[in-house]
Amino acid sequence: MFLERQTDPAHAYHIRLNEKTTAHEKKQGEAFAREFCHSCTSLTNQAMVAALTQMMKEHPTEQQNMMRFCVAFIAEMSLQSSADERKRASVDLAEEFMKYTSYHCRALPKI
């Protein structure tokens, strides 16, 4: 279960494990995941530069939300097993990120 193995008292990831997910929220999340995965796989280097440039132009609240998602993804990746060598480097990097950053600096407040 997502982030089940760690506590999040400051709600750094704004994820509540005991909340019930509606069918709409589940579909929305699954659609986002498919589109995000497809985009990450199919973007050329120049398209990635364009995407990053645009993301840096977004409203600071939106940038905070994107960063919060990225941190939550990294936190979850750090808890994964890495028997698959294709995933090993990602798990290792995520573990290092979690090890060398404090919980306090990863807690991104809703402002």
C-alpha positions in Angstrom: 0.0 0.0 0.0 1.3 3.4 -0.9 3.5 5.0 1.8 2.1 2.4 4.3 5.6 1.7 5.7 6.3 5.3 6.7 4.6 7.9 8.7 3.6 11.3 7.4 2.6 13.4 10.5 3.1 16.7 8.6 1.1 15.4 5.7 4.1 16.1 3.4 2.6 14.1 0.7 -1.1 15.0 1.4 -2.0 11.3 1.2 -4.4 9.7 3.6 -4.1 6.0 3.6 -7.5 5.4 5.2 -9.5 7.7 2.9 -11.8 5.9 0.6 -11.1 6.5 -3.0 -14.1 7.1 -5.2 -14.4 5.4 -8.6 -13.9 8.8 -10.3 -10.7 9.5 -8.3 -9.4 6.0 -9.1 -10.1 6.5 -12.9 -8.6 10.0 -12.8 -5.4 8.7 -11.1 -5.1 5.8 -13.4 -5.6 8.0 -16.5 -3.0 10.4 -15.2 -0.5 7.6 -14.6 -1.0 6.1 -18.1 -0.5 9.5 -19.7 2.5 10.4 -17.6 4.2 7.1 -18.3 3.5 7.4 -22.0 4.8 11.0 -22.0 8.0 10.0 -20.2 8.6 7.2 -22.6 7.9 9.0 -25.8 9.3 12.5 -25.2 12.3 13.5 -27.3 15.0 15.4 -25.5 13.8 18.7 -27.1 10.2 17.9 -26.1 11.4 17.3 -22.5 13.2 20.7 -22.5 10.0 22.3 -23.8 8.0 20.6 -21.0 10.4 21.6 -18.3 10.5 25.1 -19.6 6.8 25.3 -19.5 6.5 23.8 -16.0 8.9 26.4 -14.7 6.5 29.1 -16.0 3.5 27.7 -14.1 2.1 29.3 -11.1 4.1 28.7 -7.9 1.2 26.8 -6.3 1.2 24.5 -9.3 4.9 24.0 -9.2 4.6 23.1 -5.5 1.9 20.6 -6.3 4.1 19.0 -9.1 7.1 18.9 -6.7 4.9 17.3 -4.0 3.9 14.6 -6.5 7.5 14.0 -7.5 8.6 13.7 -3.8 5.8 11.3 -3.1 6.8 9.2 -6.2 10.4 9.2 -5.0 9.4 8.2 -1.4 7.3 5.3 -2.8 10.1 4.2 -5.2 12.5 4.1 -2.3 10.3 1.4 -0.7 10.2 -0.8 -3.7 12.0 -4.1 -4.1 14.6 -3.9 -6.9 14.9 -7.5 -8.2 14.3 -6.0 -11.7 17.6 -4.6 -12.8 15.8 -2.1 -15.0 14.5 -0.5 -11.9 17.5 -0.9 -9.6 19.1 2.5 -10.4 15.8 4.3 -9.8 15.3 2.5 -6.4 19.0 3.3 -5.4 18.6 6.9 -6.3 15.3 7.2 -4.4 16.8 5.5 -1.4 19.7 8.0 -1.5 17.3 10.9 -1.8 15.3 9.8 1.2 18.5 9.0 3.2 20.2 12.4 2.6 17.2 14.7 2.8 15.4 15.4 6.1 11.7 14.8 6.5 11.3 18.4 7.3 12.8 19.6 4.0 10.5 17.1 2.1 7.4 18.4 3.8 5.9 20.8 1.3 3.1 22.9 2.9 -0.2 23.8 1.3 -0.1 27.6 1.1 
